[in-house]
Amino acid sequence: MRRQILLASVGAIAIAGSAFAADLPYRGPPPVYLPPPPIFTWTGIYLGGQVGYAWGTDPIDVVDTVFGDRAFFNDKPNGVIGGAHAGYNLQFPGWNWFSSSGIVIGLEGTVDGTSLHGTRTSATGVTMSTRPDVQGSIRGRLGLAFDRVLIYGTGGAAFTNQTDGYSLGFPFFGGFPLLGRETITKTRTGWTVGGGLEYAITNNWSIRAEYRYSDFGRSPDFPFSSITFGNVSFTHHLKENQVQAGFSYKFDSFAPAPVVAKY
């Protein structure tokens, strides 16, 4: 009987101690809220670079403004093209029937240096050269997003800084400029259109492949300062294809500070 009373007393004391301990204030640090990993989005400002190859045609319409004589030549410049781009995308999830990722609308600008160069020599010894050494564009972009894959079309304004060279020699000297040389450098403007495929490797880095066709319009080179070409007008119409691969870094959007639980 005494043993049972002793065991009952010990149990009551243990229960009372546990209740007392539960009432004591907790002095440890509060738990820190860990936000979930950010959901991927194409929305944001981005910078990047690109490199590729370009080729085209530059029909040259040659007119003697005094005698009315006319001739046509087709220069074909080609070379490496590469530079940098910057832009902004805005994603609208659920705005298309093909993917819940929606559509992406953006604006992008590019600047490229090129090694494009083409030369033609006529039967009369006139050598004509085309060198569009700097090019650029300001374009809109519209694409369909499939999570981290973006298929897009693009189009807008294009410009090039083009240097045209002319020299007159004798055909049997290989067009060597024995009689005169002229160069004219102009900024020519036009339009460009194309499309591409972009893939986001991480939430910030992406790679792309793109094709564009550009038309820089008709632009005459006239008049010249020399007697040799003084009465001759050369009208160029550069049209160009380009394929480029590139990469972009998208900056994270501004987000509120993490929430910390308080007690």
Summary of the structure (lengths in Angstrom):
residues: 263
radius of gyration: 34.6
end to end distance: 48.7
largest distance: 138.6
contacts: 765
relative contact order: 0.20
helix: 10%
strand: 60%
